[in-house]
Amino acid sequence: MIFIIPFVFWNDKLVPTFRYLMKNILIPTDFSENSTNALKYAQMLFGSMECSFYLLYVGSLLDTKIEDEVTMNIEIGSSENTKQKLTDLIERTRETNTRPNHSFYSLHEYGFFIPTIRKHVEGQHIDLIVMGTKGVSGIQEKVVGSNAGDVVTKVQCNTLVVPNNVEFSKPMEIAFPTDYNIFYSHEILRSMAEMLQLGEGKFRIMNAIKGGDKLNDEQETNKEYLLDFMEESFPGRYSAHTITNKSVKSAIQCFVESRDIDMMFMVAKNLNFIQLILFDSIVEQISFHTKVPFYVIHQ
């Protein structure tokens, strides 16, 4: 199978080109530590790219728009309103970020969270949403909070979910759990390639099956298509793995923890993995959820 992929020089290397020359990134913030960490992680990850970062604060419609109101469960004193806090955050970020290719803009609104996100995704031509999450702090908690979960499932935009304990370094080991039940469209492959172009990380494709099971013809075709694309686009940087005799969740957990995975890719269309990894109630402590970012790709 032959892929026609244009190449250009970027960072003194010949790489496949997709949409890397400019990135519009939306970062919802409530001024919490985890949302600030998400902003810092995004700046680090996209350090070599020209990016416009849009920091968005969404106040509830229940608020009276009095700027010293308590919003989004964050205590804000009367002398320091949310607009001022957003302005201060932008100024601090500009002062600490020395990259001339990064620009920062503030967006402050009152409204419903998801419709507001959707409006700005369209209005600012957003390529990626980056959201912070606290990760698992208790054995019965879900991996992501309700806002991040709603964005992943209800907003048609690639989303990077960043846990609070993330390490601020480019991912060197990236996992992609898949059952090969979906066709990897050009849009999906392009989104994968864009993220892989940011560094030299290895891409680990993993499939968990029960003992005795095997892939059907459609799954085999999808697998071949994915591997052909990786071989032509990122030769030497990928590997495919099959794990048997384990539940899907346990297989993913063991794979991620044993290989020191730094980031996980998922496709929103594959709800099976999204629900298993992000939204199923946790019955045991899964440590990687507290430090591994999840990159959710929409088609």
C-alpha positions as CSV (number, residue, x, y, z in Angstrom):
1,M,0.0,0.0,0.0
2,I,1.5,3.4,-1.0
3,F,0.8,6.6,0.8
4,I,1.5,9.9,-1.0
5,I,3.0,12.1,1.8
6,P,4.6,15.5,1.1
7,F,7.9,16.2,3.0
8,V,9.5,19.4,4.1
9,F,12.5,20.4,6.2
10,W,11.5,21.2,9.8
11,N,14.0,21.6,12.7
12,D,16.7,20.6,10.2
13,K,15.1,17.3,9.5
14,L,13.1,16.0,6.6
15,V,9.6,15.1,8.0
16,P,6.1,14.5,6.6
17,T,4.1,17.7,6.6
18,F,0.5,18.0,7.6
19,R,-0.7,21.1,9.5
20,Y,2.3,21.8,11.7
21,L,3.2,25.3,10.6
22,M,0.6,27.0,12.9
23,K,-1.4,25.8,15.8
24,N,-4.4,27.4,17.5
25,I,-4.7,25.9,21.0
26,L,-7.6,26.5,23.4
27,I,-6.9,26.1,27.1
28,P,-9.9,26.3,29.4
29,T,-8.8,27.6,32.8
30,D,-10.3,28.0,36.3
31,F,-7.0,29.3,37.7
32,S,-6.4,25.9,39.5
33,E,-3.0,24.2,39.7
34,N,-4.0,21.5,37.2
35,S,-5.3,24.0,34.6
36,T,-2.0,26.0,35.0
37,N,0.0,22.9,34.6
38,A,-1.8,22.0,31.4
39,L,-0.9,25.5,30.0
40,K,2.8,24.9,31.0
41,Y,2.8,21.4,29.4
42,A,1.3,22.7,26.2
43,Q,4.0,25.4,25.9
44,M,6.7,22.8,26.5
45,L,5.2,20.3,24.1
46,F,4.7,22.8,21.2
47,G,7.9,24.8,22.0
48,S,9.2,24.5,18.4
49,M,6.0,25.4,16.7
50,E,4.3,28.7,16.0
51,C,1.2,28.7,18.3
52,S,-1.6,31.0,19.4
53,F,-2.8,30.0,22.8
54,Y,-6.3,31.1,23.8
55,L,-6.9,31.0,27.5
56,L,-10.6,30.7,28.2
57,Y,-12.5,31.3,31.4
58,V,-16.1,30.3,31.4
59,G,-18.3,31.7,34.2
60,S,-21.6,30.1,35.1
61,L,-24.8,31.8,33.9
62,L,-25.9,31.6,37.5
63,D,-23.3,34.2,38.3
64,T,-24.6,37.8,38.2
65,K,-21.6,39.0,36.2
66,I,-20.4,40.9,39.2
67,E,-16.7,40.4,38.8
68,D,-16.0,39.5,42.4
69,E,-18.4,36.6,42.3
70,V,-17.4,33.1,43.3
71,T,-17.3,31.1,40.1
72,M,-16.4,27.6,39.1
73,N,-15.9,26.6,42.8
74,I,-12.9,28.8,43.0
75,E,-12.8,31.3,45.9
76,I,-12.0,34.8,44.5
77,G,-11.8,37.8,46.7
78,S,-13.8,40.9,45.9
79,S,-10.7,42.9,45.1
80,E,-9.5,40.3,42.5
81,N,-12.1,39.4,39.9
82,T,-12.0,36.7,37.3
83,K,-11.2,39.1,34.4
84,Q,-8.3,40.5,36.3
85,K,-7.1,37.0,37.2
86,L,-7.2,36.0,33.6
87,T,-5.3,39.2,32.6
88,D,-2.7,38.5,35.3
89,L,-2.3,34.9,34.1
90,I,-1.7,36.0,30.5
91,E,0.9,38.6,31.6
92,R,2.7,36.1,33.8
93,T,2.7,33.5,31.0
94,R,4.1,36.1,28.5
95,E,6.8,37.1,30.9
96,T,8.0,33.5,31.6
97,N,7.6,32.2,28.0
98,T,10.7,33.4,26.0
99,R,9.6,31.7,22.7
100,P,8.9,34.4,20.1
101,N,6.7,32.0,18.1
102,H,4.1,31.7,20.9
103,S,1.2,34.2,21.3
104,F,-1.3,34.4,24.1
105,Y,-4.9,35.7,24.1
106,S,-7.6,35.9,26.8
107,L,-11.2,34.9,26.4
108,H,-13.7,35.6,29.2
109,E,-17.3,34.6,29.0
110,Y,-20.4,33.7,31.0
111,G,-22.4,30.9,29.7
112,F,-22.8,27.1,29.5
113,F,-19.4,25.4,29.4
114,I,-19.7,23.1,26.4
115,P,-21.6,25.5,24.1
116,T,-19.0,28.2,24.9
117,I,-16.1,25.8,24.1
118,R,-17.8,24.8,20.8
119,K,-18.3,28.5,19.9
120,H,-14.6,29.3,20.4
121,V,-13.4,26.1,18.7
122,E,-15.2,27.4,15.6
123,G,-14.6,31.1,16.0
124,Q,-10.9,30.9,16.7
125,H,-10.3,27.9,14.3
126,I,-9.0,25.8,17.1
127,D,-6.8,22.8,16.3
128,L,-6.4,21.4,19.8
129,I,-8.0,21.8,23.2
130,V,-5.7,21.2,26.2
131,M,-7.3,20.5,29.5
132,G,-5.9,19.8,33.0
133,T,-7.3,17.2,35.3
134,K,-6.4,16.1,38.8
135,G,-6.2,12.4,37.9
136,V,-7.1,9.6,40.2
137,S,-7.0,10.5,43.9
138,G,-9.3,7.8,45.2
139,I,-10.1,4.2,44.1
140,Q,-13.7,5.0,43.2
141,E,-13.0,8.1,41.2
142,K,-13.0,8.4,37.5
143,V,-9.8,9.4,35.7
144,V,-11.0,12.8,34.4
145,G,-13.4,15.3,35.8
146,S,-16.8,16.1,34.4
147,N,-15.7,19.2,32.4
148,A,-12.8,17.3,30.7
149,G,-15.0,14.3,30.1
150,D,-17.7,16.4,28.5
151,V,-15.1,18.1,26.2
152,V,-13.7,14.8,25.1
153,T,-17.1,13.3,24.3
154,K,-19.1,16.3,23.2
155,V,-16.8,18.7,21.4
156,Q,-15.6,17.7,17.9
157,C,-12.0,18.8,18.4
158,N,-8.8,16.9,19.2
159,T,-8.2,17.2,23.0
160,L,-5.1,16.6,25.1
161,V,-6.0,15.8,28.7
162,V,-3.1,16.6,31.1
163,P,-3.0,15.1,34.6
164,N,-1.7,17.2,37.4
165,N,1.4,15.1,38.0
166,V,2.6,15.1,34.4
167,E,6.4,15.3,33.8
168,F,7.4,18.3,31.8
169,S,9.3,16.6,29.0
170,K,8.4,15.5,25.5
171,P,7.0,12.0,25.4
172,M,9.5,9.3,24.5
173,E,7.2,6.3,24.8
174,I,3.7,6.7,23.3
175,A,1.0,4.0,23.6
176,F,-1.9,3.5,21.2
177,P,-4.3,0.8,22.5
178,T,-6.6,-0.4,19.7
179,D,-8.8,-3.3,18.8
180,Y,-8.4,-2.5,15.1
181,N,-12.2,-2.2,14.7
182,I,-12.1,1.3,13.2
183,F,-10.7,2.4,9.9
184,Y,-7.8,4.8,10.3
185,S,-8.9,7.7,8.1
186,H,-6.5,10.3,6.8
187,E,-7.8,12.8,9.4
188,I,-6.9,10.3,12.2
189,L,-3.5,9.5,10.8
190,R,-2.7,13.1,10.3
191,S,-3.5,13.9,13.9
192,M,-1.3,11.1,15.1
193,A,1.5,12.3,12.8
194,E,1.2,15.9,14.0
195,M,1.8,14.8,17.6
196,L,4.6,12.4,16.7
197,Q,6.4,15.1,14.8
198,L,6.9,17.1,18.0
199,G,9.6,14.8,19.2
200,E,11.5,11.5,18.7
201,G,9.2,9.4,20.8
202,K,8.4,5.7,19.9
203,F,4.9,4.8,19.0
204,R,3.7,1.5,20.6
205,I,0.5,0.1,19.0
206,M,-1.0,-2.5,21.4
207,N,-3.9,-4.9,21.0
208,A,-5.4,-6.9,23.8
209,I,-7.2,-10.1,23.0
210,K,-8.4,-13.1,24.9
211,G,-6.5,-16.4,24.5
212,G,-7.6,-18.3,21.4
213,D,-9.2,-15.2,19.7
214,K,-7.8,-13.8,16.5
215,L,-8.4,-10.7,14.4
216,N,-11.1,-10.9,11.7
217,D,-10.6,-9.9,8.1
218,E,-11.7,-6.3,8.7
219,Q,-9.4,-5.9,11.7
220,E,-6.5,-7.4,9.8
221,T,-7.1,-4.9,7.0
222,N,-7.2,-1.9,9.4
223,K,-4.1,-3.1,11.1
224,E,-2.2,-3.5,7.8
225,Y,-3.3,0.0,6.8
226,L,-2.1,1.5,10.1
227,L,1.2,-0.3,10.0
228,D,1.8,0.7,6.4
229,F,1.3,4.3,7.2
230,M,3.7,4.2,10.2
231,E,6.3,2.4,8.1
232,E,6.2,5.1,5.4
233,S,5.9,8.1,7.7
234,F,7.9,7.1,10.8
235,P,10.1,4.1,10.0
236,G,12.0,2.7,13.0
237,R,9.8,4.7,15.5
238,Y,6.9,2.3,15.9
239,S,6.2,-1.3,17.0
240,A,3.0,-3.4,17.3
241,H,2.2,-5.6,20.3
242,T,-0.5,-8.2,21.0
243,I,-1.3,-9.1,24.7
244,T,-3.4,-12.2,25.4
245,N,-5.1,-13.7,28.4
246,K,-5.9,-10.4,30.1
247,S,-8.8,-8.1,30.4
248,V,-8.5,-5.0,28.2
249,K,-8.1,-2.7,31.1
250,S,-5.5,-4.8,32.9
251,A,-3.6,-5.3,29.7
252,I,-3.4,-1.6,29.0
253,Q,-2.4,-0.9,32.6
254,C,0.4,-3.5,32.5
255,F,1.6,-2.3,29.1
256,V,1.7,1.4,30.1
257,E,3.4,0.9,33.4
258,S,5.9,-1.7,32.2
259,R,7.0,0.4,29.3
260,D,7.1,3.8,31.1
261,I,4.6,5.3,28.7
262,D,4.6,9.1,28.6
263,M,1.5,9.7,26.5
264,M,-1.5,7.7,25.3
265,F,-3.3,8.2,22.0
266,M,-7.0,7.3,21.7
267,V,-9.6,7.8,18.9
268,A,-12.9,9.3,20.0
269,K,-14.7,7.1,17.5
270,N,-13.6,4.0,19.5
271,L,-15.8,4.5,22.5
272,N,-14.9,1.1,23.9
273,F,-11.4,2.3,24.9
274,I,-12.5,5.8,25.8
275,Q,-15.0,4.4,28.3
276,L,-12.6,1.8,29.7
277,I,-9.7,4.1,30.3
278,L,-11.3,7.5,31.1
279,F,-14.8,7.0,32.3
280,D,-15.2,3.6,34.0
281,S,-15.2,3.7,37.8
282,I,-11.8,2.7,39.0
283,V,-11.8,-0.5,41.1
284,E,-8.1,-0.5,41.8
285,Q,-5.5,2.2,42.0
286,I,-4.0,2.7,38.5
287,S,-0.9,4.9,39.0
288,F,-0.3,5.8,35.3
289,H,-3.5,7.8,35.2
290,T,-1.9,10.4,37.5
291,K,0.9,11.2,35.1
292,V,0.2,10.1,31.6
293,P,-1.5,12.6,29.2
294,F,-4.3,11.3,27.0
295,Y,-4.5,12.6,23.4
296,V,-8.0,12.0,22.1
297,I,-8.4,12.3,18.3
298,H,-11.7,13.3,16.7
299,Q,-12.4,12.6,13.0
